[in-house]
Amino acid sequence: MTEVTTTQSAGPETPGRPAAADHHPHPKEAARMTKVRKGRTRSIGALFVTPYALFMLAFGVLPALYAIYLSVTDVDGGFTPTANFSKVIGDFRFFAAARHVAFFLGIWLAALLVLVVFLAIVVHAIRARWLSASARLFFYLPGALAGASSVMLWLFVLDPVASPAGPLLRAMGMDSFTNVIQPDHLPLIFAIIAFWTGAGGWIIVMYGALNNISTEIMEAARIDGANPVQVAIHIQLPLLRKWIAYMAVLSLAAGTQLFVEPSLLSQASNAVVPNDYSLNQLAYQYAFDLNDFNGSAAISVLLLIVALVLSAVFVTKGGLFETEDV
Amino acid sequence: MNRIQPRRLVRQIGLLGVLSVTAVAVLSGCSSSGSDSSDGGRGFSEAKQDKNSTITVWVDATRVPAVKAFQKANPSIKVKTVTYDGSANGSNSFKTKMSLYDRAGKGWPDVVFSSQNNDASWATQGVAGKQPFAARLDKGLIPADTLSGFAKGSLNPCTVDGGVYCLRNDLAQTVLWYDSSLLKKFGYAVPKTWEEYQALGEKVAKEHPGYIVGSVGDTWTPEVFMWSSKCQANDVTDIRKVTVKTDSTECKRAASMLDTLVANKSLTKLSVFTPDFVKTYTGKVLLMPGPAWFAGAIFNNKESLNVPKGRLGVAAPLAWDGDSAVAGNVGGGTWFISSHSKNLANAATFAKFVTTDDAYQVDLGPGYPAYAAAADKWVQKQESSGYYATDLSGLTSAAGLVWDGWGFPSFSQEAIWAKTITPLISSGKSIEDNLDTWGTAIKNQAKVNGYQVND
């Protein structure tokens, strides 16, 4: 069995234009028409892209540039290229926070990459239409509880006194909320919360991507004698590569910004979960506790660099920017 | 297969960069603004005053009656009330919002109530040439005879480098609460020293398991036990200097006592504000060292322990053998006047009213007033209710016994204890063995907050 290296077409074919074999316009006229058509296409494209570009500029690029400016200046606006970075890296909380985020990311991304793809392939393989649809709805439902509200729900789930999973938690030796949220449990807890909230949406995305694989390829594989596992490994996984990379990049960006979960748990646990647990929280502490916006910006820039580098790896390995020959 | 052309990508990024830098420059240019201020001789630069302007007051939900009482007594003064969380549970809302207003150069409220009593440590310090938020009060804004009427030591959290920058709303001195009926039933006497308290806890564990003599489940555990033992973990000796010494006899004796009583379960690891605590210990709290506000928040509260009338007694702070008795402190709100206020006169009238006037502090205030004259009347009112089994002289004496070797730095001791010691207690580890861990955490936090640390 050989791996399929063909990439699926990005969009549908141009609908039913007759082959214009009997019409031969003058070459000059044809060139002019092509130019006009291209110009029109570009204008429409620009029209669609402009709002996105403007919003990205206003709420993405400009704040990032302002953060870069703050990170290399002091409180009086003087140029200090490294001072803020060495200050925050020298902070006793920095590497602890980086380690927390790295552990969380490691668990969460691994769970996403493996379980989401696995579940999507399993759901896709279900023949019964109602069962497949029900499974997708079941996976998607937790995602309906967005951000903070899902953490609020988990605050109850994690408290052995109030939780429906209380007997299970007590059986694991955790008889109080403080015992459940011991420091070494936190990366796993945050990963479970994030997975529970976000995985369903990604399963639907992967399901859609699996639907996009042409039936001819799947049939050819089956005729060649491939079983479902071989089809998954040699056909579906390679063709999902871009989507997996896409999921990894977006999840990585979201994961490095871990903030809501530890912040709410910190409030709920009366600071047993520290309010400087993650790098984003530490940046927040710099800005609003120490009143040091320059230090805060330095942490943000460091996060940006790490996220960009890792994203570049995923993009390159996943071939996310590869386009088809036109 | 085509890839995005690097040169085109670089051109596009370059264009975005140029546009962005231009926009940043424009935005930066917009941020500078002029000021219209003068030195009014009160120790800070004053905004142009408008005696008819509305004063904006920030309060938490509990302090809303204070504003209503003021409006009733002063109908001619226009007040706009903004309710916020009062910076409760270390939310830092007060500080966060003021930092943003500092950057914007506008938006500050005229008067702010905060439930955190260490706000003066930052509100009196300007950053990047900005004027500090807190107005100095002892240079004419609040009369000297009003300031001298506050209980001894009660304005310590408001005093920075000799200047007074806020008014204390209520005191939160620690005392020993007890159930007189239970003590009588079991044949125990009220302890007078911490040694007697520990011995009683050991007795209770053996003779009446399930009953407790206190809790270590809350973030203010160090403020109740370590502060009362004169443990020098948090001695602010100057604006940005702190002495942290957690290996002293005073720290060890308190930690050892907590270890013993936690191990025999006569001190619970549950927070007094959890449903589990109420469920497990209603009718089983024999003793409870804690702040003055425990009376209303825990004991005389239908949602909590709901101790019946005539049972709750209060004793003065306990002493360690051979040492004088001192009290700790857990909170106690403060009122700030903004140095940016355009109506300092009315802001001062408001702050003075809510902290000293009987119409709020005696008639409506839930906590022990920091203003001594109001406190006397408040105590009389509480005693005349017939709820308590004893007089409240224990509270009054504790008010003047708060140990001044525990300071009010800009960082939270409660948060440090919560993240370093609470998980250890919860997992059955010794506090005494981890005093150095606690000390190191305090020192680290102090350093990043710009404090010079002395061991």
Interface residues (C-beta under 8 A of the other chain):
Chain A: T7 L57 V61 L62 L65 Y66 Y69 V75 D76 D91 F92 R93 V161 A162 S176 F177 T178 N179 Q182 P183 Q267 S269 N270 A271 V272 V273 P274 N275 A287 F288 D289 L290 N291 F293 F321 E322 T323 E324 D325 V326
Chain B: M1 N2 R3 I4 L16 G17 L19 S20 V21 A23 V24 L27 N89 G90 S91 N92 K95 T96 S99 D102 R103 W122 V127 A128 G129 G217 D218 T219 K269 L270 S271 T274 P275 D276 F411 S412 E414 A415 A418 K419 T422 P423 S426 S427 N444 K447 V448 N449 G450
